[in-house]
Amino acid sequence: MNVLVINCGSSSLKYQLLDMTNEEVLAKGLVERIGIEGSILVHEAPGQEKVKLEQPMKTHKEALNLVMAALVDPNHGVVKTLGEISAVGHRAVHGAETFSDSVVIDDAVIKSLEECSELAPLHNPANLIGINACRELLPNAPMVAVFDTAFHQTLPGEAFMYPLPYELYEKFKIRKYGFHGTSHKFVSLAAAKLMGKKIEDLKLISCHLGNGASLCAIKNGKSVDTSMGLTPLAGLEMGTRCGDIDPAIIPFLVNKGYSVEEVDNIMNKKSGVLGVSGISSDFRDVESAADKGDKRAQLALDIFHYRVRTTIGAYVAAMDGVDGIIFTAGLGENSTTSRAAICSGLKYFGIVLNPVENSKRGQATIISEKESKVTVMVIPTNEELMIARDTLALVK
Protein backbone atom coordinates (compact mmCIF):
# COMPACT_ATOMS: atom_id res chain seq x y z
CA MET A 1 0.00 0.00 0.00
CA ASN A 2 1.35 3.41 -1.01
CA VAL A 3 0.66 6.13 1.56
CA LEU A 4 1.22 9.78 0.76
CA VAL A 5 1.95 11.95 3.77
CA ILE A 6 1.27 15.68 3.58
CA ASN A 7 2.71 17.95 6.26
CA CYS A 8 1.69 21.58 5.74
CA GLY A 9 3.48 24.05 8.00
CA SER A 10 2.97 27.79 8.21
CA SER A 11 5.39 28.47 5.33
CA SER A 12 6.43 24.99 4.24
CA LEU A 13 5.07 21.73 2.89
CA LYS A 14 6.84 18.43 3.39
CA TYR A 15 5.72 15.25 1.69
CA GLN A 16 6.66 11.62 1.46
CA LEU A 17 5.26 8.76 -0.56
CA LEU A 18 5.90 5.49 1.26
CA ASP A 19 5.42 1.85 0.33
CA MET A 20 4.13 0.63 3.69
CA THR A 21 4.85 -3.04 2.99
CA ASN A 22 8.41 -2.26 4.07
CA GLU A 23 8.18 1.47 4.99
CA GLU A 24 10.30 2.29 1.96
CA VAL A 25 10.33 5.92 0.92
CA LEU A 26 9.50 6.06 -2.79
CA ALA A 27 9.79 9.84 -2.99
CA LYS A 28 10.03 12.77 -0.68
CA GLY A 29 10.26 16.49 -0.97
CA LEU A 30 10.08 19.86 0.66
CA VAL A 31 8.53 23.11 -0.44
CA GLU A 32 9.98 26.08 1.42
CA ARG A 33 9.24 29.77 1.68
CA ILE A 34 5.58 29.50 0.64
CA GLY A 35 4.28 33.05 0.41
CA ILE A 36 7.84 34.37 0.69
CA GLU A 37 10.20 35.49 -2.05
CA GLY A 38 12.40 32.61 -3.24
CA SER A 39 9.85 29.75 -3.06
CA ILE A 40 11.44 26.41 -3.94
CA LEU A 41 10.41 22.76 -4.30
CA VAL A 42 13.04 20.07 -3.83
CA HIS A 43 11.93 16.59 -4.98
CA GLU A 44 13.93 13.43 -4.31
CA ALA A 45 13.55 9.78 -5.29
CA PRO A 46 16.04 6.94 -4.62
CA GLY A 47 18.42 6.43 -7.53
CA GLN A 48 17.48 9.69 -9.20
CA GLU A 49 19.02 13.11 -9.21
CA LYS A 50 17.49 15.67 -6.89
CA VAL A 51 15.08 17.97 -8.70
CA LYS A 52 14.81 21.63 -7.74
CA LEU A 53 12.02 23.87 -8.96
CA GLU A 54 12.14 27.55 -8.13
CA GLN A 55 9.02 29.54 -8.87
CA PRO A 56 6.59 31.72 -6.92
CA MET A 57 4.17 29.76 -4.72
CA LYS A 58 1.83 32.17 -3.00
CA THR A 59 -0.37 29.53 -1.38
CA HIS A 60 -0.17 25.98 -0.10
CA LYS A 61 -2.61 24.90 -2.81
CA GLU A 62 -0.22 26.05 -5.53
CA ALA A 63 2.59 24.17 -3.78
CA LEU A 64 0.51 20.98 -3.51
CA ASN A 65 -0.36 21.04 -7.21
CA LEU A 66 3.36 21.11 -7.99
CA VAL A 67 3.97 18.20 -5.61
CA MET A 68 1.36 16.05 -7.37
CA ALA A 69 2.86 16.93 -10.74
CA ALA A 70 6.30 15.90 -9.50
CA LEU A 71 5.06 12.50 -8.31
CA VAL A 72 3.67 11.57 -11.74
CA ASP A 73 6.26 13.35 -13.88
CA PRO A 74 7.50 10.96 -16.63
CA ASN A 75 11.14 11.86 -15.94
CA HIS A 76 11.43 12.01 -12.17
CA GLY A 77 8.07 10.75 -10.89
CA VAL A 78 7.59 7.45 -9.05
CA VAL A 79 4.00 6.54 -9.97
CA LYS A 80 2.29 6.54 -13.33
CA THR A 81 -0.97 7.94 -12.04
CA LEU A 82 -2.25 9.40 -8.80
CA GLY A 83 -4.53 6.36 -8.59
CA GLU A 84 -1.54 4.35 -7.32
CA ILE A 85 -1.73 6.31 -4.07
CA SER A 86 -3.84 4.19 -1.71
CA ALA A 87 -4.27 6.61 1.19
CA VAL A 88 -3.19 10.03 2.40
CA GLY A 89 -2.11 10.94 5.91
CA HIS A 90 -2.31 14.61 6.87
CA ARG A 91 -0.63 16.41 9.70
CA ALA A 92 -3.33 18.32 11.55
CA VAL A 93 -2.16 20.84 14.09
CA HIS A 94 -5.05 21.50 16.46
CA GLY A 95 -7.67 19.00 17.52
CA ALA A 96 -8.62 20.76 20.77
CA GLU A 97 -10.27 18.21 23.08
CA THR A 98 -12.37 16.95 20.17
CA PHE A 99 -9.58 14.71 18.91
CA SER A 100 -7.23 12.86 21.24
CA ASP A 101 -6.01 10.47 18.54
CA SER A 102 -5.73 10.12 14.78
CA VAL A 103 -8.97 9.81 12.80
CA VAL A 104 -10.26 8.98 9.31
CA ILE A 105 -11.35 12.21 7.66
CA ASP A 106 -14.97 12.76 6.69
CA ASP A 107 -17.16 15.85 6.39
CA ALA A 108 -17.72 15.96 10.15
CA VAL A 109 -13.98 15.94 10.78
CA ILE A 110 -13.52 18.72 8.23
CA LYS A 111 -16.12 20.80 10.05
CA SER A 112 -14.43 20.21 13.40
CA LEU A 113 -11.05 21.19 11.95
CA GLU A 114 -12.60 24.39 10.65
CA GLU A 115 -13.98 25.12 14.11
CA CYS A 116 -10.50 24.60 15.59
CA SER A 117 -8.92 27.01 13.09
CA GLU A 118 -9.40 29.96 15.41
CA LEU A 119 -7.00 28.23 17.79
CA ALA A 120 -4.32 27.69 15.11
CA PRO A 121 -4.87 30.44 12.51
CA LEU A 122 -1.56 29.87 10.73
CA HIS A 123 -1.78 26.08 10.57
CA ASN A 124 -5.25 24.57 10.57
CA PRO A 125 -6.28 26.58 7.47
CA ALA A 126 -3.11 25.34 5.72
CA ASN A 127 -3.87 21.76 6.84
CA LEU A 128 -7.41 22.09 5.49
CA ILE A 129 -6.15 23.38 2.15
CA GLY A 130 -3.98 20.28 1.86
CA ILE A 131 -6.82 17.98 2.86
CA ASN A 132 -9.37 19.54 0.51
CA ALA A 133 -6.94 19.64 -2.41
CA CYS A 134 -6.05 15.98 -1.90
CA ARG A 135 -9.71 14.98 -1.64
CA GLU A 136 -10.24 16.67 -5.00
CA LEU A 137 -7.16 15.17 -6.64
CA LEU A 138 -7.52 11.72 -5.03
CA PRO A 139 -11.27 11.21 -4.57
CA ASN A 140 -11.00 7.43 -4.00
CA ALA A 141 -8.18 7.50 -1.47
CA PRO A 142 -9.11 7.51 2.23
CA MET A 143 -7.64 10.41 4.22
CA VAL A 144 -6.42 10.38 7.82
CA ALA A 145 -5.70 13.31 10.14
CA VAL A 146 -2.88 12.90 12.67
CA PHE A 147 -2.96 15.58 15.37
CA ASP A 148 -0.04 17.48 16.86
CA THR A 149 -1.96 17.79 20.11
CA ALA A 150 -2.37 14.05 20.78
CA PHE A 151 1.04 13.39 22.39
CA HIS A 152 0.42 16.10 24.97
CA GLN A 153 -2.77 14.57 26.36
CA THR A 154 -0.60 13.23 29.20
CA LEU A 155 0.14 16.71 30.59
CA PRO A 156 -0.82 16.91 34.29
CA GLY A 157 -3.40 19.44 35.40
CA GLU A 158 -0.84 21.80 36.90
CA ALA A 159 0.86 22.02 33.50
CA PHE A 160 -2.13 22.35 31.18
CA MET A 161 -4.52 24.49 33.24
CA TYR A 162 -4.34 28.28 33.12
CA PRO A 163 -4.99 30.20 36.36
CA LEU A 164 -8.19 31.69 34.97
CA PRO A 165 -11.73 31.20 36.32
CA TYR A 166 -12.34 27.46 36.05
CA GLU A 167 -15.65 28.08 34.30
CA LEU A 168 -13.72 29.25 31.22
CA TYR A 169 -12.22 25.78 30.93
CA GLU A 170 -15.62 24.16 31.47
CA LYS A 171 -17.35 26.37 28.89
CA PHE A 172 -14.68 26.86 26.24
CA LYS A 173 -11.99 24.26 27.01
CA ILE A 174 -9.40 27.00 27.43
CA ARG A 175 -6.21 25.17 28.43
CA LYS A 176 -2.73 24.33 27.19
CA TYR A 177 -2.81 21.78 24.36
CA GLY A 178 0.71 21.85 22.94
CA PHE A 179 1.83 21.07 19.40
CA HIS A 180 4.56 19.32 17.38
CA GLY A 181 3.54 16.22 19.34
CA THR A 182 4.25 13.82 16.47
CA SER A 183 7.78 15.21 16.16
CA HIS A 184 8.47 15.26 19.91
CA LYS A 185 7.32 11.65 20.23
CA PHE A 186 9.42 10.45 17.28
CA VAL A 187 12.67 12.09 18.37
CA SER A 188 12.29 11.05 22.00
CA LEU A 189 12.03 7.40 20.96
CA ALA A 190 14.99 7.83 18.62
CA ALA A 191 16.98 9.52 21.38
CA ALA A 192 16.44 6.61 23.77
CA LYS A 193 17.70 4.25 21.09
CA LEU A 194 20.74 6.45 20.39
CA MET A 195 21.55 6.58 24.11
CA GLY A 196 21.08 2.84 24.47
CA LYS A 197 18.48 3.24 27.21
CA LYS A 198 14.79 2.61 27.75
CA ILE A 199 12.51 5.60 27.13
CA GLU A 200 10.74 4.76 30.42
CA ASP A 201 13.97 5.50 32.32
CA LEU A 202 14.78 8.89 30.77
CA LYS A 203 14.08 12.57 31.31
CA LEU A 204 14.38 14.31 27.95
CA ILE A 205 13.86 17.80 26.58
CA SER A 206 12.97 17.96 22.89
CA CYS A 207 13.70 21.24 21.09
CA HIS A 208 11.70 21.41 17.85
CA LEU A 209 13.18 24.57 16.35
CA GLY A 210 12.06 26.04 13.05
CA ASN A 211 9.77 28.73 11.69
CA GLY A 212 7.40 27.30 14.27
CA ALA A 213 9.17 26.23 17.46
CA SER A 214 8.34 24.46 20.69
CA LEU A 215 10.01 22.59 23.53
CA CYS A 216 8.68 19.53 25.28
CA ALA A 217 9.58 17.96 28.63
CA ILE A 218 9.32 14.18 28.26
CA LYS A 219 9.50 12.12 31.44
CA ASN A 220 9.46 8.32 31.17
CA GLY A 221 8.21 8.58 27.59
CA LYS A 222 5.31 10.91 28.35
CA SER A 223 4.88 14.61 27.66
CA VAL A 224 4.66 16.46 30.98
CA ASP A 225 5.01 20.04 29.74
CA THR A 226 5.41 21.91 26.48
CA SER A 227 5.93 25.53 25.49
CA MET A 228 3.00 26.09 23.11
CA GLY A 229 -0.40 26.54 24.70
CA LEU A 230 -4.03 26.93 23.71
CA THR A 231 -2.67 27.89 20.29
CA PRO A 232 0.73 27.65 18.57
CA LEU A 233 1.25 31.35 19.35
CA ALA A 234 2.49 30.70 22.89
CA GLY A 235 6.00 29.98 24.07
CA LEU A 236 9.15 30.79 22.12
CA GLU A 237 9.78 33.62 19.69
CA MET A 238 9.23 32.13 16.21
CA GLY A 239 9.43 33.12 12.56
CA THR A 240 6.45 35.49 12.64
CA ARG A 241 4.90 34.68 16.05
CA CYS A 242 5.68 36.61 19.21
CA GLY A 243 5.46 33.74 21.69
CA ASP A 244 4.86 34.61 25.34
CA ILE A 245 4.22 38.29 26.04
CA ASP A 246 2.46 40.29 28.74
CA PRO A 247 -1.25 39.71 27.93
CA ALA A 248 -2.00 43.31 28.94
CA ILE A 249 -0.30 44.40 25.72
CA ILE A 250 -3.42 43.34 23.85
CA PRO A 251 -5.94 45.68 25.54
CA PHE A 252 -3.23 48.36 25.62
CA LEU A 253 -2.98 48.29 21.81
CA VAL A 254 -6.76 48.08 21.45
CA ASN A 255 -7.06 51.24 23.54
CA LYS A 256 -4.52 52.86 21.22
CA GLY A 257 -6.87 52.30 18.28
CA TYR A 258 -5.89 48.87 16.95
CA SER A 259 -8.70 46.40 16.33
CA VAL A 260 -8.60 42.95 17.92
CA GLU A 261 -8.09 41.50 14.44
CA GLU A 262 -5.14 43.80 13.81
CA VAL A 263 -3.50 42.85 17.10
CA ASP A 264 -4.04 39.16 16.33
CA ASN A 265 -2.46 39.63 12.92
CA ILE A 266 0.51 41.46 14.45
CA MET A 267 1.15 38.71 17.00
CA ASN A 268 0.79 35.83 14.53
CA LYS A 269 2.17 37.21 11.28
CA LYS A 270 4.29 40.30 11.92
CA SER A 271 6.21 39.48 15.09
CA GLY A 272 8.95 37.02 16.03
CA VAL A 273 12.29 37.22 14.25
CA LEU A 274 10.55 39.01 11.36
CA GLY A 275 9.18 41.72 13.63
CA VAL A 276 12.39 42.26 15.59
CA SER A 277 14.84 42.02 12.70
CA GLY A 278 12.68 43.72 10.08
CA ILE A 279 14.36 41.43 7.54
CA SER A 280 12.67 38.04 7.20
CA SER A 281 10.82 35.26 8.98
CA ASP A 282 13.42 32.80 7.70
CA PHE A 283 16.12 32.21 10.32
CA ARG A 284 18.73 31.67 7.61
CA ASP A 285 18.18 35.17 6.28
CA VAL A 286 18.37 36.61 9.78
CA GLU A 287 21.54 34.66 10.63
CA SER A 288 23.14 35.90 7.40
CA ALA A 289 22.28 39.51 8.25
CA ALA A 290 23.58 39.10 11.81
CA ASP A 291 26.87 37.73 10.46
CA LYS A 292 27.20 40.97 8.47
CA GLY A 293 26.76 43.08 11.58
CA ASP A 294 23.03 43.86 11.54
CA LYS A 295 22.22 44.63 15.20
CA ARG A 296 18.47 44.06 14.96
CA ALA A 297 19.04 40.69 13.32
CA GLN A 298 21.43 39.75 16.12
CA LEU A 299 18.91 40.91 18.72
CA ALA A 300 16.22 38.70 17.15
CA LEU A 301 18.54 35.70 17.41
CA ASP A 302 19.59 36.59 20.97
CA ILE A 303 15.93 36.70 22.04
CA PHE A 304 15.31 33.30 20.46
CA HIS A 305 18.35 31.66 22.04
CA TYR A 306 17.49 33.17 25.42
CA ARG A 307 13.91 31.91 25.31
CA VAL A 308 15.01 28.38 24.37
CA ARG A 309 17.69 28.35 27.07
CA THR A 310 15.43 29.57 29.87
CA THR A 311 12.65 27.15 28.86
CA ILE A 312 15.14 24.27 29.06
CA GLY A 313 15.97 25.45 32.57
CA ALA A 314 12.29 25.48 33.51
CA TYR A 315 11.80 21.94 32.25
CA VAL A 316 14.79 20.68 34.21
CA ALA A 317 12.94 21.97 37.26
CA ALA A 318 9.64 20.42 36.11
CA MET A 319 11.22 16.96 35.82
CA ASP A 320 13.73 17.37 38.66
CA GLY A 321 16.60 16.68 36.28
CA VAL A 322 17.40 15.92 32.65
CA ASP A 323 19.30 13.11 30.93
CA GLY A 324 19.21 14.33 27.36
CA ILE A 325 18.48 17.38 25.23
CA ILE A 326 17.38 16.89 21.62
CA PHE A 327 17.65 19.41 18.80
CA THR A 328 15.38 18.75 15.83
CA ALA A 329 13.46 20.36 12.93
CA GLY A 330 14.93 22.71 10.32
CA LEU A 331 16.83 25.11 12.57
CA GLY A 332 17.57 22.58 15.30
CA GLU A 333 19.01 20.08 12.84
CA ASN A 334 21.03 22.50 10.72
CA SER A 335 22.04 25.61 12.67
CA THR A 336 25.29 24.78 14.43
CA THR A 337 25.56 28.36 15.68
CA SER A 338 22.11 28.31 17.30
CA ARG A 339 22.82 25.02 19.07
CA ALA A 340 26.12 26.37 20.37
CA ALA A 341 24.55 29.66 21.48
CA ILE A 342 21.74 27.89 23.35
CA CYS A 343 24.04 25.40 25.09
CA SER A 344 26.62 28.08 25.98
CA GLY A 345 24.35 29.23 28.79
CA LEU A 346 23.73 25.75 30.18
CA LYS A 347 27.17 25.01 31.59
CA TYR A 348 25.70 24.90 35.10
CA PHE A 349 24.02 21.61 34.13
CA GLY A 350 27.38 20.16 33.15
CA ILE A 351 26.77 20.40 29.41
CA VAL A 352 29.88 20.30 27.25
CA LEU A 353 29.52 20.36 23.46
CA ASN A 354 31.90 18.64 21.07
CA PRO A 355 32.61 21.31 18.40
CA VAL A 356 33.41 18.74 15.72
CA GLU A 357 30.21 16.76 16.26
CA ASN A 358 28.18 19.95 16.57
CA SER A 359 29.39 21.04 13.13
CA LYS A 360 27.46 18.17 11.55
CA ARG A 361 24.08 18.88 9.99
CA GLY A 362 20.92 16.87 9.49
CA GLN A 363 22.06 13.53 10.91
CA ALA A 364 21.36 11.69 14.14
CA THR A 365 24.36 12.13 16.37
CA ILE A 366 25.47 12.93 19.90
CA ILE A 367 27.06 16.38 19.90
CA SER A 368 28.17 16.52 23.54
CA GLU A 369 31.48 15.35 24.98
CA LYS A 370 31.66 12.04 26.85
CA GLU A 371 32.19 13.87 30.15
CA SER A 372 29.07 15.98 29.63
CA LYS A 373 26.58 15.30 32.42
CA VAL A 374 23.70 15.74 29.96
CA THR A 375 23.69 14.04 26.55
CA VAL A 376 22.98 16.56 23.80
CA MET A 377 21.78 15.17 20.48
CA VAL A 378 20.74 16.20 17.01
CA ILE A 379 18.00 13.93 15.67
CA PRO A 380 16.26 14.61 12.36
CA THR A 381 12.55 14.35 12.95
CA ASN A 382 10.40 12.03 10.86
CA GLU A 383 6.83 13.08 11.44
CA GLU A 384 5.93 11.66 8.05
CA LEU A 385 6.78 8.08 9.00
CA MET A 386 4.72 8.29 12.18
CA ILE A 387 1.82 9.79 10.26
CA ALA A 388 2.07 7.01 7.65
CA ARG A 389 1.98 4.35 10.35
CA ASP A 390 -1.16 5.85 11.91
CA THR A 391 -2.74 6.17 8.47
CA LEU A 392 -2.06 2.54 7.61
CA ALA A 393 -3.44 1.33 10.92
CA LEU A 394 -6.70 3.24 10.45
CA VAL A 395 -7.41 2.58 6.77
CA LYS A 396 -6.73 -1.15 7.02
Secondary structure as UniProt FT lines:
FT   STRAND          2..8
FT   STRAND          13..19
FT   TURN            20..23
FT   STRAND          24..32
FT   TURN            34..35
FT   TURN            37..38
FT   STRAND          40..44
FT   TURN            46..47
FT   STRAND          51..54
FT   HELIX           60..72
FT   TURN            74..76
FT   HELIX           82..84
FT   STRAND          87..92
FT   TURN            96..98
FT   STRAND          103..104
FT   HELIX           107..116
FT   HELIX           117..119
FT   TURN            121..123
FT   HELIX           124..137
FT   TURN            139..140
FT   STRAND          143..147
FT   TURN            148..149
FT   HELIX           150..154
FT   HELIX           157..160
FT   HELIX           166..172
FT   HELIX           181..195
FT   HELIX           199..201
FT   STRAND          203..208
FT   STRAND          214..219
FT   TURN            220..221
FT   STRAND          222..226
FT   TURN            232..233
FT   TURN            247..248
FT   HELIX           249..255
FT   TURN            256..257
FT   HELIX           260..269
FT   HELIX           272..277
FT   HELIX           283..291
FT   TURN            292..293
FT   HELIX           295..319
FT   STRAND          324..328
FT   HELIX           329..334
FT   HELIX           336..343
FT   TURN            344..345
FT   HELIX           347..349
FT   HELIX           355..358
FT   STRAND          365..366
FT   TURN            370..371
FT   STRAND          375..378
FT   HELIX           383..395
//
